[in-house]
Amino acid sequence: MPPSAFRETVRQTIMAVKRDYYELLGVERNAPEDDIRKAFRKLAFQYHPDRNPDPDATERFKEINEAYEVLSDTDKRAAYDRYGHDAPQAVFGRGAEGFDFGLGDIFEAFFGGTATGARQAPEKGQALHYGVSLTLEEAAAGVEKEIPVTRIEYCGECQGTGAKSGTQPVRCQQCNGTGQIRRVQANVFGRFTNVTTCPQCRGEGRVITDPCPKCKGAGRERKHITVPVKIPPGVASGMQVRVRGEGNAGHRGGPSGDLFVSIEVQEHAVFRREGDDILYDLDINFAQAALGVEMDVPTLDGNTKLKIPSGTQGGAVFRLRQKGMPHVNDRGRGDELVTVAVVTPDTLSKEQRLLFEKLAESLGKGKAKTGRSRS
């Protein structure tokens, strides 16, 4: 087969499988330009490869682009209506190969460009986080602590303007003080405005021509200070105290951030804590348990009297009401729970042994308890 005949056969095969442009866009042959444009918008969103992971979407997108390029041009559309896909190459040009239409272009065409160029508003400063360690007594009573803090403050030399003393920032000439650059663009959908952040002033709307020598135009500086923090009674490990306005300075006149102080309460040598209750273990001897006794018991408020009745057994618990930790931000306190342990002496003097022997003889031999049958 001659080369020219082969090329013609290939061309006819391609033309036979190419879909009708009107069918591709889903419009009538007499559809007005607006209907063709709307149809293309819808299909472009549906089949753009950046949005549609289907492997066939890329090829379909190319076909849609090719159809729109022809039908949106008056001369090309007229030639297509007359000759179909056999229209001369000179009329149609390169079709989809010369048509570059990204997803970003579609979004800009629909929504008028990005809105990232809005002049930046005042912004609150960042919060700071520090920790403090307290004794159990400090946690119970409440305390004021001086917390060493390193934070960002407005420059003391320029008062945060960033400009040298005696000068002021000036309006940005590139954006005329708006912080935005607007560009009008024309594409297949019409004319649209694209808004971006001004590169000269970075959205501030003003520029510093003579910067402050202390902060180099930043308007802010790092300082080491101490912040007095009032810690309320009753706090526990893991709690936080918030001090408003003691964090980093804000941006563009915004308020300062907050300071958060995390609490850690140290373990106590005598007491244990369970919620807002305080636990204490009290050792007594056999005689005190048998006869009863009144003893001084330590509490968070100092010693207090506790009466142990006669015949008290080991493991007995006595409650000292309102002797525990204060309830945070509320009235009242927890209790102190005193657990009694009857201690057996590990060494005895000769006199003590004689006394215990006489006591044992007077008490008689103990008998093992036996369970009764529940028949």
C-alpha positions as CSV (number, residue, x, y, z in Angstrom):
1,M,0.0,0.0,0.0
2,P,1.4,3.4,-0.9
3,P,2.3,5.7,2.0
4,S,-0.3,8.3,1.0
5,A,-3.0,5.6,0.9
6,F,-1.9,4.3,4.4
7,R,-2.1,7.8,5.9
8,E,-5.6,8.3,4.5
9,T,-6.7,5.0,6.0
10,V,-5.3,5.9,9.4
11,R,-7.0,9.4,9.1
12,Q,-10.4,7.9,8.3
13,T,-10.1,5.4,11.1
14,I,-9.4,8.2,13.6
15,M,-12.3,10.2,12.3
16,A,-14.6,7.2,12.6
17,V,-13.9,6.9,16.3
18,K,-13.9,10.6,17.2
19,R,-17.1,11.6,18.9
20,D,-19.2,14.5,17.8
21,Y,-18.2,17.8,19.5
22,Y,-21.7,18.7,20.3
23,E,-22.3,15.3,21.8
24,L,-19.2,15.6,23.9
25,L,-20.4,18.8,25.5
26,G,-24.0,17.6,25.7
27,V,-25.5,20.6,23.8
28,E,-27.7,21.0,20.7
29,R,-26.1,21.9,17.3
30,N,-27.9,25.2,17.4
31,A,-26.9,25.9,21.1
32,P,-25.9,29.6,21.7
33,E,-22.3,30.4,23.0
34,D,-23.5,30.8,26.6
35,D,-24.9,27.3,26.7
36,I,-21.6,25.9,25.2
37,R,-19.6,27.8,27.8
38,K,-21.7,26.6,30.7
39,A,-21.5,23.0,29.5
40,F,-17.8,23.2,29.2
41,R,-17.5,24.6,32.7
42,K,-19.4,21.8,34.2
43,L,-17.5,19.1,32.3
44,A,-14.1,20.7,33.0
45,F,-14.7,20.5,36.7
46,Q,-16.0,16.9,36.4
47,Y,-13.1,15.5,34.3
48,H,-10.0,17.6,35.2
49,P,-7.2,15.2,36.2
50,D,-6.4,17.1,39.3
51,R,-9.9,16.4,40.6
52,N,-10.8,13.1,39.0
53,P,-8.6,10.1,39.7
54,D,-10.2,8.0,37.1
55,P,-7.5,7.0,34.5
56,D,-9.9,7.8,31.7
57,A,-10.5,11.3,32.9
58,T,-7.4,12.7,31.3
59,E,-8.4,11.6,27.8
60,R,-11.9,12.7,28.3
61,F,-10.7,16.1,29.5
62,K,-8.6,16.5,26.3
63,E,-11.6,15.6,24.2
64,I,-13.7,18.2,26.0
65,N,-11.0,20.9,25.6
66,E,-10.7,20.1,21.9
67,A,-14.5,20.3,21.4
68,Y,-14.7,23.6,23.2
69,E,-11.8,25.2,21.4
70,V,-13.6,24.5,18.1
71,L,-17.2,25.3,19.1
72,S,-16.2,28.5,21.0
73,D,-14.6,29.9,17.8
74,T,-17.0,31.2,15.2
75,D,-14.9,30.3,12.2
76,K,-13.9,26.9,13.5
77,R,-17.5,26.1,14.5
78,A,-18.8,27.0,11.0
79,A,-16.1,24.8,9.4
80,Y,-17.0,21.9,11.7
81,D,-20.7,22.3,11.0
82,R,-20.0,22.0,7.3
83,Y,-17.2,19.4,7.1
84,G,-17.3,17.7,10.5
85,H,-14.0,16.2,11.6
86,D,-12.8,16.3,7.9
87,A,-12.5,20.1,8.1
88,P,-9.0,21.3,7.0
89,Q,-6.2,21.2,9.6
90,A,-5.5,24.8,8.8
91,V,-9.0,25.7,10.1
92,F,-8.9,23.7,13.4
93,G,-5.2,24.2,14.3
94,R,-3.7,21.8,16.7
95,G,-6.8,21.1,18.8
96,A,-6.3,19.9,22.3
97,E,-2.5,19.7,22.1
98,G,-2.3,23.5,22.0
99,F,-4.9,24.0,24.8
100,D,-3.5,24.4,28.3
101,F,-6.1,24.9,30.9
102,G,-5.1,24.1,34.6
103,L,-7.5,23.5,37.5
104,G,-6.2,26.7,39.1
105,D,-7.3,28.6,36.0
106,I,-10.8,27.1,36.2
107,F,-11.1,28.2,39.9
108,E,-9.8,31.7,39.1
109,A,-12.2,31.9,36.2
110,F,-15.2,30.9,38.3
111,F,-14.4,32.7,41.6
112,G,-12.4,35.8,40.5
113,G,-9.0,34.7,41.7
114,T,-7.7,34.2,45.1
115,A,-8.5,36.3,48.1
116,T,-5.2,35.9,49.9
117,G,-4.3,39.5,49.4
118,A,-6.6,41.0,52.1
119,R,-4.8,43.4,54.3
120,Q,-3.8,41.5,57.5
121,A,-5.8,42.2,60.6
122,P,-4.5,42.6,64.2
123,E,-3.5,39.2,65.6
124,K,-3.2,38.0,69.2
125,G,0.2,37.0,70.4
126,Q,1.3,33.5,71.1
127,A,0.6,31.9,74.4
128,L,3.5,30.9,76.7
129,H,3.7,27.7,78.8
130,Y,5.8,27.4,82.0
131,G,5.7,25.1,85.0
132,V,6.0,25.5,88.8
133,S,6.6,23.1,91.6
134,L,4.7,23.4,94.9
135,T,4.9,21.8,98.3
136,L,1.7,20.2,99.5
137,E,1.4,23.0,102.1
138,E,1.7,25.7,99.4
139,A,-0.9,23.9,97.3
140,A,-3.3,23.8,100.3
141,A,-2.9,27.4,101.4
142,G,-2.5,29.0,98.0
143,V,0.6,31.0,97.2
144,E,2.0,33.7,94.9
145,K,5.0,32.6,92.8
146,E,7.4,34.7,90.7
147,I,7.7,32.9,87.4
148,P,10.8,33.7,85.3
149,V,9.5,34.2,81.7
150,T,11.2,34.9,78.4
151,R,8.8,36.6,76.0
152,I,8.4,38.8,72.9
153,E,7.5,42.4,73.7
154,Y,7.1,45.6,71.6
155,C,10.4,47.3,71.2
156,G,10.9,49.9,73.9
157,E,12.8,52.2,71.5
158,C,10.2,52.5,68.7
159,Q,7.1,51.3,70.6
160,G,6.5,48.6,68.2
161,T,6.4,50.7,65.0
162,G,9.7,49.3,63.7
163,A,10.7,52.8,62.5
164,K,13.5,54.9,63.9
165,S,12.5,57.2,66.7
166,G,11.1,60.4,65.2
167,T,9.9,58.7,62.0
168,Q,6.9,56.7,61.0
169,P,6.2,53.9,58.4
170,V,5.0,55.3,55.1
171,R,2.2,54.1,52.9
172,C,3.2,51.4,50.4
173,Q,3.4,52.9,47.0
174,Q,3.0,49.6,45.2
175,C,-0.4,48.8,46.7
176,N,-1.4,52.3,47.8
177,G,-1.7,51.2,51.4
178,T,-4.3,48.4,50.8
179,G,-1.9,45.5,51.2
180,Q,-3.3,44.0,48.0
181,I,-2.4,43.8,44.3
182,R,-5.3,43.4,41.9
183,R,-4.8,42.3,38.4
184,V,-7.6,42.0,35.8
185,Q,-7.2,38.8,33.7
186,A,-9.2,37.7,30.6
187,N,-9.8,34.0,29.8
188,V,-12.4,31.9,28.1
189,F,-15.0,32.8,30.7
190,G,-14.5,36.6,30.5
191,R,-12.6,39.2,32.6
192,F,-11.8,38.4,36.2
193,T,-9.9,40.2,39.0
194,N,-7.1,38.3,40.7
195,V,-6.2,39.5,44.2
196,T,-2.8,38.7,45.8
197,T,-0.8,39.9,48.8
198,C,1.4,42.9,48.0
199,P,5.1,41.6,47.8
200,Q,6.5,45.0,48.8
201,C,4.8,45.4,52.2
202,R,3.6,41.7,52.6
203,G,0.1,42.8,53.2
204,E,0.8,45.5,55.8
205,G,0.0,48.4,53.6
206,R,3.0,50.3,54.8
207,V,6.8,50.1,54.6
208,I,9.6,51.2,56.9
209,T,12.1,53.4,55.1
210,D,14.3,54.2,58.2
211,P,14.2,51.1,60.6
212,C,14.7,51.2,64.3
213,P,18.4,50.5,65.2
214,K,17.4,48.5,68.3
215,C,15.0,46.0,66.8
216,K,16.1,46.3,63.1
217,G,12.6,47.2,62.0
218,A,10.9,44.2,63.6
219,G,9.1,46.3,66.2
220,R,9.6,43.6,68.7
221,E,12.3,42.3,71.1
222,R,12.9,39.4,73.4
223,K,12.9,40.1,77.1
224,H,13.5,38.2,80.4
225,I,11.1,39.1,83.1
226,T,9.4,37.7,86.2
227,V,5.6,37.5,86.3
228,P,3.8,37.2,89.7
229,V,1.3,34.4,89.5
230,K,-1.4,33.9,92.2
231,I,-2.1,30.2,92.6
232,P,-5.4,29.4,94.4
233,P,-5.7,27.0,97.3
234,G,-6.4,23.3,96.5
235,V,-4.6,23.0,93.2
236,A,-3.3,19.5,92.1
237,S,-0.7,18.2,89.8
238,G,-1.7,18.7,86.1
239,M,-3.8,21.8,86.7
240,Q,-3.0,25.0,84.9
241,V,-3.3,28.7,86.0
242,R,-4.0,31.1,83.2
243,V,-2.6,34.7,83.4
244,R,-4.2,36.8,80.7
245,G,-2.0,39.1,78.7
246,E,1.3,37.9,80.0
247,G,2.3,36.0,76.8
248,N,4.0,37.2,73.7
249,A,3.1,40.6,72.2
250,G,0.5,40.6,69.4
251,H,1.0,41.5,65.8
252,R,-0.2,44.7,64.1
253,G,-1.6,46.1,67.3
254,G,-3.3,42.9,68.4
255,P,-3.5,41.9,72.1
256,S,-0.8,40.0,73.9
257,G,-1.2,36.2,74.4
258,D,-1.7,34.5,77.7
259,L,0.6,32.7,80.1
260,F,-0.3,29.2,81.2
261,V,1.4,27.9,84.3
262,S,1.3,24.1,84.9
263,I,1.2,22.9,88.5
264,E,3.2,20.0,90.0
265,V,2.7,19.2,93.7
266,Q,5.6,17.5,95.3
267,E,5.2,14.3,97.3
268,H,4.9,14.8,101.1
269,A,6.9,13.0,103.7
270,V,3.9,12.2,105.9
271,F,0.7,12.7,104.0
272,R,-0.8,11.2,100.9
273,R,-3.4,12.9,98.8
274,E,-6.5,11.3,97.3
275,G,-8.6,13.9,95.5
276,D,-9.2,16.6,98.1
277,D,-8.7,14.2,101.0
278,I,-5.5,13.8,103.0
279,L,-4.4,10.3,104.2
280,Y,-2.3,9.7,107.3
281,D,-1.1,6.5,108.9
282,L,-1.1,6.5,112.8
283,D,0.9,3.8,114.6
284,I,-0.2,2.8,118.2
285,N,0.8,0.0,120.5
286,F,-1.2,-2.8,122.0
287,A,-1.9,-1.0,125.2
288,Q,-3.1,2.1,123.5
289,A,-5.4,0.0,121.2
290,A,-6.8,-1.9,124.2
291,L,-7.2,0.9,126.7
292,G,-7.9,3.8,124.3
293,V,-5.8,7.0,124.1
294,E,-6.0,10.6,123.0
295,M,-3.1,11.5,120.7
296,D,-1.8,14.5,118.8
297,V,-2.3,14.0,115.0
298,P,-0.6,16.2,112.4
299,T,-2.8,18.0,109.9
300,L,-2.1,20.6,107.2
301,D,-3.2,23.2,109.8
302,G,-1.0,21.9,112.6
303,N,-1.5,19.2,115.3
304,T,-5.0,18.3,116.5
305,K,-6.3,15.9,119.1
306,L,-7.7,12.5,118.1
307,K,-9.4,10.2,120.6
308,I,-8.8,6.5,120.0
309,P,-11.4,4.5,121.8
310,S,-10.5,1.3,123.7
311,G,-10.6,-1.9,121.8
312,T,-9.6,-0.3,118.5
313,Q,-8.5,-2.8,115.9
314,G,-5.7,-2.4,113.4
315,G,-6.9,-0.9,110.1
316,A,-9.6,1.3,111.7
317,V,-10.1,4.6,109.9
318,F,-11.0,7.9,111.7
319,R,-12.2,11.0,109.8
320,L,-11.1,14.5,110.7
321,R,-13.7,16.6,108.8
322,Q,-12.6,19.7,106.9
323,K,-8.9,19.0,107.5
324,G,-8.1,18.1,103.9
325,M,-7.4,20.1,100.8
326,P,-9.5,23.1,99.9
327,H,-11.9,22.7,96.9
328,V,-10.5,24.7,94.0
329,N,-12.7,27.8,93.3
330,D,-15.3,26.5,95.7
331,R,-16.1,26.6,99.4
332,G,-15.3,23.8,101.8
333,R,-12.5,21.3,102.1
334,G,-11.9,17.6,102.0
335,D,-11.2,15.5,105.1
336,E,-8.2,13.9,106.7
337,L,-8.5,10.1,107.0
338,V,-6.4,8.6,109.8
339,T,-5.7,4.9,109.4
340,V,-4.6,3.1,112.6
341,A,-1.9,0.5,112.6
342,V,-1.4,-1.6,115.8
343,V,2.4,-2.1,116.0
344,T,3.9,-5.2,117.5
345,P,7.2,-4.5,119.3
346,D,10.1,-6.5,117.8
347,T,12.1,-6.3,121.0
348,L,11.1,-6.4,124.7
349,S,12.9,-5.7,127.9
350,K,12.8,-8.2,130.7
351,E,10.2,-6.2,132.6
352,Q,8.0,-5.9,129.5
353,R,8.2,-9.6,128.8
354,L,7.1,-10.4,132.4
355,L,4.1,-8.1,132.0
356,F,3.1,-9.6,128.7
357,E,3.4,-13.1,130.1
358,K,1.1,-12.1,133.0
359,L,-1.3,-10.5,130.5
360,A,-1.3,-13.6,128.4
361,E,-2.0,-15.8,131.4
362,S,-4.9,-13.6,132.5
363,L,-6.4,-13.5,129.1
364,G,-6.3,-17.2,128.7
365,K,-5.4,-19.3,125.7
366,G,-7.1,-18.2,122.5
367,K,-9.3,-20.6,120.6
368,A,-9.5,-20.9,116.9
369,K,-12.9,-19.9,115.5
370,T,-14.8,-22.6,113.6
371,G,-17.4,-22.0,111.0
372,R,-20.9,-23.4,111.4
373,S,-22.5,-25.6,108.8
374,R,-25.3,-23.9,106.9
375,S,-27.3,-27.0,106.2
